[in-house]
């Protein structure tokens, strides 16, 4: 008997290639060597026909997923770009340079759309997809946190216990049960178990206190709230203001029989006795049902509950996965809060929906970041920009490059430190993304372009309908042309980022629980009468190749320590703590720090500001990132300008005591406000005094 490999080789060479092959059809004239022009013409015709077929196939696929109207828009825009661009040769150069990038992103995006289409037809939910993973990888580690870990089977069993407890207590699809807990595997298990019933879970920031916490519970119309025992004091502070219908459930990492005096139910004991079998639910959760609420500060007021459906959770998770190139075998490192979209959807979703292992850290540590990655053998790590700066400031150590990280993803990595960061820590690739929790405009940098947060195609920009429009720099309102339509920004011209709203699940705008808040984020009559778009409120700029770069935030919200801070919320706290004085809050740039630090300007005409009371008030009522780092005691307030314009003037003046006549105080590491002298200011600039 001959060797099988040799047989296979003979079949290939003698049977397929060695046999006389059918000759391709030729033009009659091509057989004559003297008729070369005709042969060349035939080749061109054949190439043209091939290109038409390819274009037709791509058009059909595009129309199938995004609709014929979008296809027509793409054709019209592409034709307009070609016909109206004076420097056509430059457009062709840009198109040739960006085509590989666009094609790679387009094919990956089509895979996401194909998956979403299939799940929509199945009416699948997040719990459905997790069950598939639990059945496929029962013994694989799903969630890890420091020294504890849970397999997929254990997460499934724990979440079943949660579902059975709340099912027995009468909770059904559409009910709302809030979760107030720090980072740990059980955080995921609790909301997943509730999701199996179709119960919506507001994920509340565990840093919130007093009015902000109370508001977060009530704005979501919560019927119950689960809190961890470590946060019982925060619950006691608001217990008397909570609506009577809100049932409290306490959870502890260890069995206990004591009560916090809040008439709460002991969830730990209830879970211990609950069955771990799959619950029999009266009504199955569906693809478009609400899953969780994730809070965002928005531009004004208290935290707003953004709606995340099963469809949106799946899309966010799948999109970042496909576009960034994640693998099922990856082990993810997440030191971010699980109550935010970045950690709670993008990272948690990789485990629940795709069977990857997720390593959770309770609190971020710059010095332990890459040590953890090495210890837990992580291959993908998550960040926000501020983290990268902290990590970069740590002393060099062997773990910096001994890890197995092949990719980092996140948002806010500053261009100024990007290259230094990836070089020092030997990071092969960075997937910087941009998106708003409540929005429909999410983009990803897929090719390591330094500083870019993503891109928009210059060849067919309508393939992913996002844009940058001109706005008033003070009000943030769109500037319109003579026809009442918005005006797109030219390359290198800053404007507000928008995402067109369509019926496609990936383009839908779900907004907030509060409909009035949602309406404020929608702009109408964008490029045609009657169309709508999500208005991000963020200033971006695009270069001629379509790469997008973050510039700033419009409105009164500023970003500090990786969190969005609403100035109106902080103003209310500061004013109360200062004896109900007039106060304005804004963000100021601090050299060497990401984002803007909070600064409060308080009317103090008689020079009797009680700084101790203010410090105590902000420590008690505000999370650390929202506390004003500077106080300016205003001796007088000009009443000629609008309130917002005055705030802009104060913001422009900053906190340099040598250029400001008013007294300025800074928040020390001891939690007190101390007079800012010229010497202290220089130490802040030099990085000796840190925030």
N, C-alpha and C positions, 0 to 999 in steps of 0.2 A: 504494500500500500504506500502510495506516495505521501509526502508531507503535506498536511492541509494548507500550510502557508504557500507552498509551491503551487498547489492546485489553484488556490485563489489568484496567485500571480498570473498563472497561465490563462485563467478565465478572463482576467482584465486585459492582458496584452493580446491574446489570440482571439478571444471571443468578442471583445468590445472594440478594441482599437485595431486589431490585426485584420478584421473582416473588411471587405470592400464596403465603404460607407456611401449612403445615398448622397448624390451631389446636390448642393443647394441650387435653387432656381436662379437663373441668370437672365438678364436682358439679352435679347438675341444678339445685339451688337457687341456685347462684351466678349464674345468668343474671338473676335477679330482684334489682334493687337493694334491694328491701326485705328481702332475706334476708342482710344483711351478717354476722351472727353465724355463719351456716353457712359462708360464704366464708372467714371467719377460721379456723374449725375445720378446713376443708379444708387451708388453708395450714399449720396447725400439724401436722396429720397427715402432710402431705407432707414437712415439715421433719423430723419425728420418724423417718419411714421413711428419709429420706436419711441422717440421723445413724446409724441402725441399720446401714445398708449400709456406711458409712464405718468404723464400729466393727468390723463383721464382717470387712471387708477387712484392717484393721490387725491384728485378732486372728489372722486366718489367716496373715498375713506373720510376725507375732511368733512364733506357734506353729511355723511352718515352720523358722525359724532357731534358736529357743531351746527348742522342745519344748512339748507341751501341759501338762506339769507346771508349767513356769515360768509359762505363761499363767494357769493356775488360781491359782497363788500370787499373781500380780499382781492378779487380780480379788479374791481374798480380802483381800489387804493393803489394796487401795484401798477395799473395802467397810468393812474394820475401821477404817481412818483416818476414814472419813466417819461411821460410827456411834459410834465411841468418843471422838472428839474433842469436848470440851465446847464449845470456841469454834469452831463449824463455819464461822462467817462469816470467821474469820481464815484458816482452811484454804483457803477459796475465794479469798480475797484473794491468798494466797501462790501458789495454783495459777494464778490469772490472770496474776500478775506473772512467773512462771517458765515458763509454757507455751511462749512463743516460743523461749526458750533450750532447753528440753527437746526440742521438736519439731525444732529445727535439729540438735541433737546426735544425736537418734534417727535422723533420715533419713541423716545422715552415717555413723553407725555401721552402719545397714543396708547401705549401699554397701560398707563394709568386709566385712561378713559375706557379702554376695553374691559379692564377689571371692574371699574365702577358700573359699567353698563351691565355686566353679568350679575353683579351683586344686587343691582336694582331690580333686575328681572326675577331674581330669587327672593327679593324682599328680605335680604339678610341684614342682621344687626351685628353690632360689636360682640355681644355675647355668643351669637351663632358662630362667628369667625373664631372666637376664642375656643369654643368647644371643639372645633376642628383641630386646632393646635394642641389642645389637651389630649385629644385622642391620638394624635400623631406623635407627640413627644411627651408621654406621661411622666417619664423619669428624668427628663431634661430640666436643669435649673431654669426657672422662669424669672424669679426676682431674688436679688441678693441685697443685703444692707448690712455693711460692716461684717459682723460675725454670723449673722443669721441668713438663712436662705429657704426658698420654697420652690418645689418643683411645679410643673404645670398641673400635675394631678392634685397636689396639695392646694394650689391656688383655686382650682376648680372646686375642690371639696369645701374649702373655707368660704368661698363666695356662695356656694349652695346653702351653707348654714345661714349666712346672712339673709339670703333670699327667703329661706323657710321661716326664719324668725319674723321678718317684717310681713310676710304673707299671712302668718298666723295672727299678727297684730292688726290685720285688716287693710294693709296698704296695697294699692292696685296701680295699674298702668296710668300714668299721668299725674300721680301724686308727687309731692316734692319733699325730699328729706335732705337737709343740708349736712355737710361734712366739714368739721373744724378740727383738723389734726395735722401734726407735723409729718415730715417725710419718713415713711416706713412701708414695708410690703403690705401691711394690713390696710393702709390708705387705699391702695389699688383694689384689694380684695373687697373692701366695704362698698365702694361705688360700683364695682363690677357685679357684686351680688344684688344690689338694688336695681342695677340695669337689667338683670335677668327678669325682673318683674315689670320692667318698663317704667320704674320710678325715676324721676329726674333728680339729679344730685348737684346742687350748688357747691362748688369747691371753694371754701372760704379761706382767705389768707390768714394764717395762724399768727401773724404779727398785729392784726387789727385789734383795737380795743374800743370800749365805750360806744360812742355814737356811730362810728364807722362799722363796728361789728354788728351793732343792733340793726343798722340800716341794711347790711348785707343779708341778714337773716330775713328781714321783713320784705325787702324789695322783691325777693324771689317768691314771696307768698309761701314760705316753708311751713309744712305741717308738723315737721319734727326736725330735730337736730342731733347729730352724733358728735360728741366731743371727747377728746382724750383727757385723761385725768390730770395730765400736766397743765392743761388749760382751764382747769376748774375755777381759778380765781377770776379769769376774764369773764367766765360765764356768770359768776356771782355778781359781777359789776352791772350786768344788764338784765339779770333774771327778773327783776320787778317790772321792767319795761317791756319784756317779751309778751306778745299776744298770748292769751290763755290757751289757744288751740295748739301751740307749739309744744309737742312732747319732747322731753330730753332723754337722751340715751348716753350714758357714760361708758367709755371703753378704757381698759387698762392693759398694759403689756403683761401684767401679772394678775392672777386671781385675787379678788378682794371682796369683802363683804361690807365695807364702810360706805356711807353715803356722804355726798357733798352738801346735803341739806337743800337740794333743789328739786326734790320730788322726782328725781331722775330714775330711769330704769337701768339696771346693771346689765349692759349689753354683753360684757365678758362672760357672765354666768349664763345668760340666755344662749349664747353661741356654743358654750360647752355642752349644753344638753340638746342642741338642735341636730336634726338629721343632716347628713352630708350628701344626701341623694338629690338628684335634679328636681327642682320644684315643679309642681303641676300648676301652671299659671292660667287664669281665666282667659287672658288675652295676650297673645304673643307680641313682643316689641317688634316694630317694623323698621325698614331702612330709613324712612324719613321722620321717624319719631325723635323727640328731644331726648338727649342722653345726659348731658351735664350743662351747668352754667359756669362759665369762667369769667371772673370779674376783671374789668379794666377801668381805669380812672376816667377815660374819655378826656374831653377838653374842659369840662366844668363839673362841679358838684361832687357828690359822694360816689363810691364805687358803683359801676353799672354792670349788671349781669348780662353777659353776652351769651347768646343761644348757640350751643353746639349739638347738632343732631348726630345720629349714627352715621348718616351719609357724610357729614362734614368731618367728623372724627376720622373716618376711613379715608376720605380724600386727602386730608392733611398728612396723615401717616404714610399713605401710599405715595403721594407726590414727592415728599422729601426723600423717601426711600429710593424710588426709581430714578429721580433726577440726580441724586447725590451718589448713587451706586452702592447702597447698602447691600449686605448679604445676609442670608438666613443664619450663617455660621458666625456672624459678628457678635461680639459681646460689648454692650454699650455701657458707658460710664456717664451717670447723670448726677451732678451735684446741685442741680437747680430745683426750685420749689415745684412740687407736683401739682400745686393749685394753679399754675400758669400753663398756657398752651404749649410752650416750648418743651418743658419737662413732662407735663401731664398728658399731652397728646403725642407729640413727635417721638419722644423716647419710650414712654409707656406703651404706645401703640406698636412699636417694633416687636415687643414681647407678646402682647395680647393677640395681634393680628397676623404676625409673620413667624413666630416661634423663636425669636432671638432671646438671648439672656440679657437682662437689664440689671446693672449694679447701681443701687441707689445710695447716695450719701445724705445723711440727715442734715448736715450743714456744710457749706462750702469751706474748704481749707486750701489756701494757696500753696502752702508748704507740702501738703499731702496729696495734691492733685495727681502728679505723675507717679508718685509712690503708690497710690491706690491703683492707678492704671496698670502698673507693673505687678502689684500683688494679686489683683483679680484677673490678670491676663486679658485686659480689655483691648479691643481692636478699633473701636470708634468712641470718641469722647465728645461731650457737648460743652458749650461755653456760652457766656455772654461777654461782650467786650470788656467790661470792667474787670471780669475775672482774669482775662488775659494779661492785663496790666499788673494785677496783683501777683500773678504767677511769675511774670517776668522779673518782678522786683525781688524775688526770693534768691538766696545764695545758690550758686551752682552746685549740683550734686550728681553722682553717677546715674541716679534714676531718671534724670532729665532725658537721657537717650536710650536707656535700657528697656524701655517699654515696647509694646507691640502695636502701638497706635498707628494705623495706616490712613486714618481720616479723622478730621475734627469738623464739627458742624455747629453753627450757632449764628448769632447776629450781634453786631457791634464791635467787631475786631477793627480797631482803628488802622487806617492805611499807614500812619506814622510808625506803628510798631509791628505791622504785619510780617514783613520780611525778617526782622530781628527775631520775632517769636518763632516762626517756623524753622529758621536756621538753628536757633539754640536748642529747640526741643525735637528737632529732626522729624517734623511733621510733613509727610509726603504730599498731602492734599488738604485743602480747606474748602468746605461748602458753606459759604456765607449766605444766609437767607434773609428775606424781609417779608413781613406780613403782619396784619393787625388781627387780633383775636376775633373781633366782631366783623371783619371785612371779608372781601372775596378776592382781594388782590395779593397774591403770594408769589414770590419769585425766588430763584435760587441761582447762585453763581456756580456753574458746573465745570468751569475750566481754570480755576485757580487765578483768575485775574485779580491782582492785588487791589484791594479797596472796594471792588465792585460788590453790590448786593444782588446782582442779577443782571438781566438784559432784556431788551425788547428787540425783536427782529427788525432790521432795516429793509429786508427784502419784502416780507409780507407781515407788517406790524399787526394786522388784525387777526393773525393766527391765534394770538393770546391777547384778548382785548383789554389791554391796560394802556395807560397814557399818562403824560404829564401836561397839565394845563396851567395857564397863567392865572395868578391870583393877586389880590391886593396884599401887599406885604404886612399891613397892619391888621386888617380885618380877617384876612384869610379867605375872603369871598372871591369866587371866580370872576375874572374879567371877561366880558362878552363883546362880541363883534356887533355890527349894525343889524344883524339878523337875530340877535339875542342868543347866539350859540357861544359855547366856550372856545377858547383859542389855544390850540396845541403849542407847546414850547418848541423852539428850535433847539438843535444840538447845543450843549453847553449853556443853555438858558434854564435857570432854576424855576421850578413850579411845583404844584401839588400833585401827588401821585393819585390816580383814580383807577378803579376797576369797573368795567362795564357790567351792568346787571342784566342777566338773561335767565331763561327758564332752565338752562342746563344746571344740574346740581353743583358743578364745580364753579359756576359763576353766580349762583344765587346769593342774595344778601339776606341773612337771617336776623341781623341786628341784635337788639337788646330785648329783654323781657318787657321793659317800658317802651311802648310804641312811640311816644313823643321823642324819647332820646334817639330812637332809630331813625326817625324822620330827619333829624338834624344832620345825619351822616349821608344823606342821599342828595345828589345834585341832579336836577332835571334839565332836559333840553341841552344835552352835552354837545354832540356833533350833528344831531338831527332832531327835529321837533318830536317830542314824546319819548325819547330814550332817557335812560337813567344810569347813574354810576355811583359807586361808593366813593365818598370823599375821605381820603385817609387823614388829611390834616398834616401830612409830613411833606417837607420840601425836599425834592430830589432833583438831580440833574442827570441828563443822558449825554454821553459823548457821541461822536459821529458814527461809531460802530455799534451804538445801541446799549453799551454798558451803563448801568445805572449806579449812581452814587448818592448816599444819604447826605443831606446838608443840615437840616434843622427841623424843629417842630413849630407849626403855627399854633396860634391860640395861646391860652394861658398855661397849658400843661408843659412841664419840663421833665427831663429824665435824670435820675440820680441813683447810683448804686444798682443799676439795672432795672429800676422800677419807675413807672410813670407817676408823677406827683401832680395832683389837682390843686392849683393855687387857691381856689375858692374854699375848698375843704380846710386847708391849712389856715387860711385867713380867719375862718370862723373860730378855730381853736385858739389862735394867737390873740384875737380880739377879746375873747372871753377871759383868757388868762391875764390879759393886760387891763382888766377892769372895763371891758367893752369899749375900748378906744378904737378909733379908725386905724385900720392896718391894711397894707397891701403886701402880697407875697409874689416873688418872681425868682427866676433862676439866674445865677451868675456863673460865669466860667471861672474855674480855679485852675491855675497852671498845673499841668501834669495829671489832671483828673478827667475821667470820661464824664460826659454829660454836664449838667449844671447843678451847683449847690443851691439849696434854698436860702433866700434872704428875705427877711420881713422888715418893712419900713413901718414904724409905729409912731403915731402922733404923740409928741411928748413936749408940749409947749412950756410946761412948768418944771421940767427936768426932775421928775419924780417917778420915773419908770421903775416898777418893781421887777427887776430882772430875775430874782429868785422865784417869784410866782410864775413868771413866764416859762422859765426852765422846767419847773415842776409840772406845769400844765402841759407842755409839749411832750415831756417824757411820759406822762401818764396817758395822754390821749392819742399820740401819734406813733407809728412805727419809726424805727431809726432813720430810714431813708427819707421820710417826709418831714423830719424836724428841721427847722431853719438853722443853718450853720452860722448865719450872720443876722444881727439885729441892727437896724439903723434907726436912731431916735430922731425923728423929724421935729424940728423946732417950728416949722411952718409948712403949710401945704398950699401950693398955688391952685386956684380954682378956675383958671382960665381954660385949661385943656380938659379933654374927656378923661375919665378915670383910667381907661386903658392906655391912653397916650402918656399920661403921667407915669404909669407903671413902666412904660418903655423908656422914658427918660431916666428913671431911677435905675433901671437895669443897665442902661448904657454907662452910667456913672460908676457902677461896680462897687467895690468895697475897699478901695485904696484910701486910707485915712488922710494921706497928704493932699488928696485932690477933692475930698468931700468935707464940707464944713461941719456937718452933723457928727455926733459921736457914733462910733460903730463898735459892736461887740461881737465876739466869736464864741462858738460853742466848744468848750474844752473837752478833753477826754474824761474829765470828772463829771460831765453832765451839767456844767455851769456856764453862764455867759460872763465873759471877761473882756475888759476894754481892749480894743485892738489898737496897739501902738504901731509906730512905723517899724520898730524892730520885730514885733510879732508878725507884721505883714510880710517882711522880707523872709522870715522863717517859713511862712506858708508858701511863698513863691519858690523858695529853695527846696521845699519838700520836707523840711525838718518838723514842721507841724502838719500832721496829716489828718484827713477826715475819712 
